[in-house]
Amino acid sequence: MKLQIINYKLQELRKKYPRFVYKSFEYKFSKNDLEIFFHFVLGSSAERGRISDIHFKPKIIIKNIDKKRLHKIGDSVLNNLIFNLGLMEIPSYWKATCSPEIEIPAGFLYPEQIKWWKNLIIDGMGQFFYENKIDWQKKDFLQIISVSKKIGDNYEKQLKNRYLVPFAGGRDSIVTLESLKKQKKEISLFTVNSVEKIQKTVKISGIKKQIIVQRIIDKKLLELNKKGYLNGHTPFTALLSFISVICAVIFDYKNIAFSNEKSANEGNVKYLGKIINHQWAKSSYFEKKFKIYCKKFLAKNINYFSYLRKYSELEISKMLTNYQQYFSVFSSCNAGMRINSQGTLRAKERWCGNCPKCLFVYMSLYPYLKEKDLIKIFGKDIFVNKSLLPTMKGLLGQGSIKPFECVGTKKESKKAFQFCLEKAKKLGKVPFLLTKLR
């Protein structure tokens, strides 16, 4: 029997705002920075252009641009790259109302692209749909309309055989970076909204070249969230992928080495007959789809891949133990990262010690490190946190869903738990979470 979903808030918002419009984009230079602006409109059911429409103008800044390089690339290529980046910004703003129609006068899309973007929204917003009890399967749920002429071209030229490494100061990107360093590759780090704790890790890495991007969310979206408009998870890694391609072309890098592992392929919960995966944009599925899209519609010769795809989370944690220089600075916790009132990202702490990510990373490192090293990283023994018992059960597959976080598979969590328990028994000190679930 099919589950009947009735979300009255959703129905009211879709009726009030039937159209989401990607109206335009523009860019300019401010000193050596490239400032990119997008203009989105939530169109009300009244006549177009009425005061009841809601306008968003998010901004992206790419730092330290070589203008001569941009001239070589040409306006046509740059227009196409920026237009597509704007398409990837749509889910963050469209989700406020889930308008049934997305109009795109800002640029042109082939039918193949329209299908690709619709699939990205439907698949990539799965967690958002689940948490807001939204049925996306209805025939009239979403239509994407391209109403403009072609404004740009794919980048066809060769790029220098060097590596752009997306870097957020966590386990995965550290392992990727150190491995590429051993191979004597020419590397530049790619950071988006890089906070202080990330820059501390960058400093330890010794990599001097860094491509810095700042993403600024329109404050109107934050205001709508406070008013109770729809809100939730979006496929952020997909956005990073589009930004990384623009940066790779502008700064002349052929290889984009993400650090997504095979564990990202496992979903969290089944909803309306579909597996919902918090890490959908980190999955092999998205990687393959994006590679095809990139070569056909963005930059033909980009080599986009995940360096850690064949490894599990446990294997990556074990590899990390070889790089003790990072222990006092690295962080994989997302709970302490928050969007402030200005629309930019800020970090409060390295490890909150209370979220699924903190617990999983602690559990994956515990078998391989001494207690002093664990304390150096986390500042506390997370296994004594009694409030994390439901989270631990979720990680081990004993809860109704696997926690919506970037954690390992349930099989990996069970294996890590077993390793932890065996080590704790040998030490003669079994902490609460291991005792309770033993």
N, C-alpha and C positions, 0 to 999 in steps of 0.2 A: 504493500500500500504506500503510495507516494505521500511524503510529508507535506502538509499544506502550510505554506508560509504566508502570513499576513502581517506586514509591517506598515502600520498606518502612518507613521512618521515619513517613511519612504514614499508612500503614495502621495502624501500631501506635498512633499518637496518636489517630486517629479512633475506634479501638476502645476505647481507654482513656477518652476524653472524647467521648462521642457527642452531648452536648448543650451548646450555648452559650446561656446564659440572660441576657437583659436584664431583670434582676429589678426594678429601681426607679430613680428619680431623686429628688433633693430639692434645695432651694435655701434660702439664708438670707442675711441682711444682716450684714456685718461692717464697721462704720462706714458708709462710703458705697459699699462694694463689694458686688456680687452674687456670692456663691459658689455654684457649681453642682456637685453631686456625682452621679456615676452608679455603679450597683452592677451589675457583670457577674459571672457565675459560669460557670466551666468545669466542667460536671457530669460526674463520673466514671461508669463503668459500674456502680458499686455503687449502693445505695439513695440517693435524693435526700437532700442535707443531710449526707452523710457527711464525715468529716475529710479525705478524699482530694480533695474538691472544691477548686478554686482560685478565690478571690474577688479581683476587681479593683475598685478604687474611685478612678478618675481624677477629676480636678477641673479646673474652668474658672472663672476669676475675671474678671468684667467690672468695670473700675474706674470710680469716680466716677458712680454712678447717682443720678438724681433720683427719689426715692421717690414724689413726687407724680405723675410721669409714669407710673410703674408702676401706680399705682392707677387711672389713666385707662385704661390698657391692659386691666387686669383679669386675675384669676388664670387664667381659662379659656384666654385667648390665650397667656399666659406658659407655662402647663403644656404646651400643644401645641408651642410653639417649642422648649422645652427637651427635651421627649420626642423630637422629631425630631432635635435635635442629638445626643442619646444614640444614636440609630440610626446616625448618621454616625460615631460613635466606635467602633462595633462592629468594623469591619474591622481596626483596629489591634490588637485583642485576640483576635478570632476566628482570625486568621491563625496564631497559635501552634500550633494543633492542627487547624484546618480541620474542626471538628466538623460532622458531616453534618446536624445539626438546630439551628436557631436558634429558641428560644422567646422570646416577647415578652410577658410578663405586665405590663410597665411601662405599657403603653398599647395602644390599638386601631389596627389597620391594615385598610383596605379591601383587597379582592383586587387592585385596581389598584395600590395602594401596595406590596403584597407583591411583585408582579411588578416594579415599579420598583426596589425595593431589591435584589431578586435580580439584576436586570440590572446594577445598579451594582457589586455585589460581583464578578460574573463578568467584566464588562468592565473595571472600574476596577482589578482585581487582576491584570490580564494579565501584567504584568512579574513580579510575585510568583510566579505559576504557572509562567512560563517559567524563571525562575532556580532554582526548586525542583523542576522537572521534574514538575509536577502536571497530571493530566488532569482538567479540570473538566467534561468532556462526559458523564461517566457519569450515568445517570438518577437515581441515588440520591446524587449528590454533595452537593447542598444543598437543604434544605427549610426554609422560614421559616413559623413558626406564630404567629399572633396569638391570644392566649388571654385578652384582657381587654376591658373596656368602654371606650367613647370617653371621653376625659378632658379634652378641650379643643377649641377652635374656631379656625378661620382668622381672621386679622385683616382686617376688611373696611373699616376707615376710611381716609380720605385721609391722606397724609403730606406734610410740607413739601418743596417742590421745591428741595432742596439735595443735595449730592453727598458720598457716602461713598467714599473712595478707599483701597482696600487698598494698603498701602505697606510695602515691605521694603528700600527703599534701593537698588534696582537700576535698570538702564537703562529698562526698560519703564514702571515706575510713575512715574519722574521725568518721562518724556516726557508721559504722561497728565496728571500733576499740572500741569505747566507750561502745557500746552495749555488746561486748564480754567481756570487762573489768568488767562490772556489773555482768556478769555471772561467774566471777572468773575463766575464762579460762586461760590456759597457752598460752601465745602469743609471737610470734616473728614477727617483721616487716620485710617485704621484699621490698627492694628498688633497682631500676635499674637507674644508672646514677643520683644518688641523689645529687642534687645541694643544695646550701646553704639554700634557702628558704624552701626546703623540710626538711632539718635537723633541722631548727628552729621549725617546726611543730612536728617533732619527739621528740624534747626535751620537748615540752609542754605536749606531751602524757604521759611521764613518763615511757615508755617502754624501758627497758635497752637492751633487746636482739634484735639484728638487723642483718639480712642477707643482705650483700651489694654486688651488682653485677655491674660491669662496662662493657658497650657494646661500642666497638670502631669500627666505620665504616671505611672501606678502603678508603683512600683519593682519590684513582683512580675513585671511583664512583662519588665523589663530582666534580672531574675534568670533567668527562663525562657530568654531569649536566650542568656545565658552557659552554660546547661545544655544547649544544643543544640536547643531547640524551634524550630519553623519561624519564619523571620523574612524580611523583605523589604519592598519598596516598597508603599506605600498611596497612594490618590489624595488627596493633602494639599489640593490646591486645592478639591476638593469639600467637605472639612471647613471650609476658610476661607469657602466660599460659605454654608454653613449658619450659621456664627458671624456672618457679616456681616449676614445677614437679621435675626437676633435683635437685633443692635446697631442696625440701621437702624430697626427698630420701636421699640426702647426709647428711642433718642435722636432719633427723629422725622426720618428722612431717606428721601426717596422713591427716590433714584437711588444705585445701587451700581455704581461704574465700575471694573471689573477691567481689567487691562492685558495680556490674552492676544492674541497675534498670529496671523495665518493660518498661519504656519509650524508651529504646534502641531498641526495636523491630520495631519501626516505621521508614520507609524509608524516603528518601529525594526527589526522582524524579524517573520517569519511563523512561527507556531507552532501546530501542530495545526489547520492550515487557517485560522487567524485572524491578522490583523495586530495585533501587540502595540505599543502606543504609550505610551511613558513619560509623555507629556504628555496622556494621555486626558482628565483632568479640566480641562485648559486648551483642549480642542478645541471646535470649533463644535458638534459632536454633543452633548457634555455640556451646553454652554451652553443649547441649545434644550430639551433634556430638563429641565434644572433650572428654566428659566423657567416651563415648564408646571406642574411640581410645585409651585413656589413660589406661583404664583397660585392654585392649586387647594387646597393643603393648608397653606400657611404664612401668606402675607400677599398679599392680592389685588392691591394697588396698588403693590407694589414694582417698580421698573424696574431689573432686573438685566441687565447687558450688559458686553461688553468694548469699551473705547474704541479699542483698537488692532487690532481684528479684521481690518481690510482691509489692514494693513501687513505687510511681511516684516521679518525680523530686520535685514537690511541697511538698509532704510529707517529703522528705528527707531534704529540706531546712528548713521546720518547725522544724524538729528534731534537726537540727544543732544549732538552736537558744538556745538550752539548754546548749551549750558548749561555753560560751562566752570567755573562756580562750584562744580559738584559733583565735578570731577575728582579732588580730593584726598581725597574721603570716600566716594564711592559704591562699591558692590560688588555683583557678580552671582555670586560664587563660593559654592557650597553646601558644598564639601569641608571648609571650616574650621568649619562649624556642626555641633555635636555635642550630643546629649542627655547631660547629666551624671548622676551617681549619684542626684541628687534628682528626676530626671524633668523638668527644665527645660532649655531650649535655651541653649547658650553658644557664643560665637564666638572662635576663636583668632587669626584673621588675615583681612585683607580679601581677598587673593588668594593662593591656594596656588601658582599658577603651574604646576601639574602635572596638572590635571584637564581633561576635555573642555570644560567651560564656560569656564574661563580661556582656553584656546586659541581657542575659537570667538569669544568676545567680543573678544579681542585681534585676531584676524584680521578681524573685521567693522569694527573701528575703525581699523586700520592704514592703510587707503587715505585716510582723511580727516583724520588728525592728524599733527602734527610729532612727531619722536622725543622731544623734551622733554616733550610732553604725554602720550605713551604711558608714559614712565618715571614721570611724576607720578601716573598712574593705577595702573599695575601694579608699579612699582618695579624692573622688569627687562625685558629683551628675551626674550619667551617663544619667539620663533622660533629661538633658539639652543639650546633644550632638546632634546637628541637623544633623550631617553626618550619624547618625545611623538610620535615618528614613527608608531607604530601607531595612536595616537589620531587623528592627522591623516588617515591612510588611511581610518579609519572614518568620519570626517566627510565625506570626499570620495566615499564609496561604494565604496572599494577594499577594505574589510574585510568580514567576514562579516555584521556588523550595524552599524547606526548607534549610536554611544554612547548609553547610557541617561542622558541629561541633557537639560536644557532648551536645546537648540541649534537652529539653523536647519535647513532641508531640505538634502538632499545637493546639490540644484541651486544653492541659495544659497551653500553652502560652496565649491562649485566656482567660482562667480562671484566670491566674495570672494577666493579664492586667486588667481584671475587678476588681479584688481585689485592685490593685494599684490605679485605678481610684477612687474607692469608698473611699479609705483612703485619697487620695490627696484632694478630695472634702471636706471631714470632716476637714482637716487641713487648708482649704482655700487657698491652693497653688498648682495649677496643672501645673507641668513642661511641657516643650515643647512636648516631644514625646507622652505624655498622652493627651495633648490638641489637637495635630495634628490628632491623630487617633480616637479621642473620638466619 
